[in-house]
Amino acid sequence: MEQLNIARGNKKRQENKELRKVDILKHARNLIASKGFDAFTLSELATVAGVSIPTIHNLFGKKHDIFKVLVEEMVIRIEKVILQPDMTNPIEAAIAFIDNLLELFKKDEAFYRAAFVAGERSNLFEHKQPTGIFSQSLKIAEQLCISAKEKGFLNGLVDSKWLAKQLFGCQRLARQDWVNGYIDLQQYKNQVLIGMFITFSADATDEYKVELLNKIDSLT
């Protein structure tokens, strides 16, 4: 009986620890969204979370360690969006991709902006890692181009890897403009789609190129 009570006590303490970590991360996320990563402090975090600074150190480590956890969670959410591509045709795939991505960003726009700024600067997005989010994005873009060629939307005269890099570049440039506050999410969407449709047009069949150009006209 005593061992059972000890086990229950340990389980309860672990549950409370996890709940406290979730609460601290929630407050850290809010502070980063309102102040940016550089401006928020562990002292502020401890105050709003109702814990001590040593408790934060024990649960997470330093300020950078907290941010790393938040970025890892953010990447998981983004991966769930981008790893389910619509391969029906290039136009529908591009629209579905950007709609799903922006729907995610809308849920906490200020945090995502601040996190991208700090994450890029801290090299937390693993650009060169084959399993990183950017490498996976390129692979999906390449798969889309290959599928589009097989279905007769593209001629296959332009290498799929090159097209994929251009598609990825369209999204990344637009995201940087949004992160820096130059454009809003609707402009972000239009900029991505126009760039992607122009890229597809470079290798599109004559019939599909007309459809792509009509889509571009509707966005400008």
JOFENSUL-V361720 format. One record per residue. N is the residue number from 1. RES is the residue in one letter. OMEGA is omega as a letter, one per 40 degrees, with the letter a starting at -180 (none if undefined). D_CENTER is the distance of its C-alpha to the mean C-alpha in whole Angstrom. Layout:
N;RES;OMEGA;D_CENTER  N;RES;OMEGA;D_CENTER
This chain:
1;M;a;49  2;E;i;48  3;Q;i;46  4;L;i;44  5;N;i;44  6;I;i;42  7;A;i;40  8;R;i;39  9;G;i;39  10;N;i;36  11;K;a;34  12;K;i;34  13;R;i;33  14;Q;i;30  15;E;i;29  16;N;i;30  17;K;a;28  18;E;i;25  19;L;i;25  20;R;i;26  21;K;i;22  22;V;a;20  23;D;i;22  24;I;i;22  25;L;i;18  26;K;i;18  27;H;i;20  28;A;i;18  29;R;a;15  30;N;i;18  31;L;i;19  32;I;i;16  33;A;a;15  34;S;a;19  35;K;a;20  36;G;a;17  37;F;a;17  38;D;a;20  39;A;a;22  40;F;a;22  41;T;i;24  42;L;i;25  43;S;i;28  44;E;a;27  45;L;i;24  46;A;a;28  47;T;a;29  48;V;a;27  49;A;i;26  50;G;i;30  51;V;i;30  52;S;i;31  53;I;i;30  54;P;i;31  55;T;i;30  56;I;i;26  57;H;a;27  58;N;a;29  59;L;a;26  60;F;a;23  61;G;a;24  62;K;a;24  63;K;a;21  64;H;a;19  65;D;i;19  66;I;a;18  67;F;i;15  68;K;i;14  69;V;i;14  70;L;i;12  71;V;i;9  72;E;i;10  73;E;i;10  74;M;i;6  75;V;i;5  76;I;i;8  77;R;i;7  78;I;i;4  79;E;i;7  80;K;i;9  81;V;a;8  82;I;a;8  83;L;i;11  84;Q;a;14  85;P;i;14  86;D;a;17  87;M;a;20  88;T;i;23  89;N;a;23  90;P;a;21  91;I;a;21  92;E;i;20  93;A;a;17  94;A;a;16  95;I;i;16  96;A;a;15  97;F;a;12  98;I;i;11  99;D;a;13  100;N;a;11  101;L;a;7  102;L;i;9  103;E;i;11  104;L;a;8  105;F;a;8  106;K;a;12  107;K;i;12  108;D;a;12  109;E;a;11  110;A;i;13  111;F;a;11  112;Y;i;8  113;R;a;10  114;A;a;12  115;A;i;10  116;F;i;8  117;V;a;12  118;A;a;13  119;G;i;11  120;E;a;12  121;R;a;15  122;S;a;16  123;N;a;14  124;L;a;12  125;F;i;10  126;E;a;13  127;H;a;13  128;K;a;16  129;Q;a;16  130;P;i;17  131;T;a;15  132;G;a;11  133;I;a;8  134;F;i;10  135;S;i;13  136;Q;i;12  137;S;i;10  138;L;i;14  139;K;i;16  140;I;i;14  141;A;i;15  142;E;i;19  143;Q;i;19  144;L;a;19  145;C;i;21  146;I;i;24  147;S;a;24  148;A;i;24  149;K;a;27  150;E;a;29  151;K;i;29  152;G;i;31  153;F;a;28  154;L;a;28  155;N;a;31  156;G;i;30  157;L;i;31  158;V;a;28  159;D;a;26  160;S;i;23  161;K;i;22  162;W;i;22  163;L;a;21  164;A;i;18  165;K;i;17  166;Q;i;18  167;L;i;16  168;F;a;13  169;G;i;15  170;C;a;15  171;Q;a;11  172;R;i;11  173;L;i;14  174;A;i;13  175;R;i;10  176;Q;i;12  177;D;i;15  178;W;a;13  179;V;a;12  180;N;i;16  181;G;a;17  182;Y;a;19  183;I;i;17  184;D;a;16  185;L;i;14  186;Q;i;17  187;Q;i;17  188;Y;a;14  189;K;a;14  190;N;a;18  191;Q;i;17  192;V;a;15  193;L;i;17  194;I;i;20  195;G;a;19  196;M;a;18  197;F;i;21  198;I;i;23  199;T;i;22  200;F;a;23  201;S;a;26  202;A;a;27  203;D;a;28  204;A;i;28  205;T;a;32  206;D;a;34  207;E;a;34  208;Y;i;30  209;K;i;30  210;V;i;32  211;E;i;29  212;L;a;26  213;L;i;28  214;N;i;29  215;K;i;25  216;I;i;25  217;D;a;28  218;S;a;27  219;L;a;24  220;T;none;26
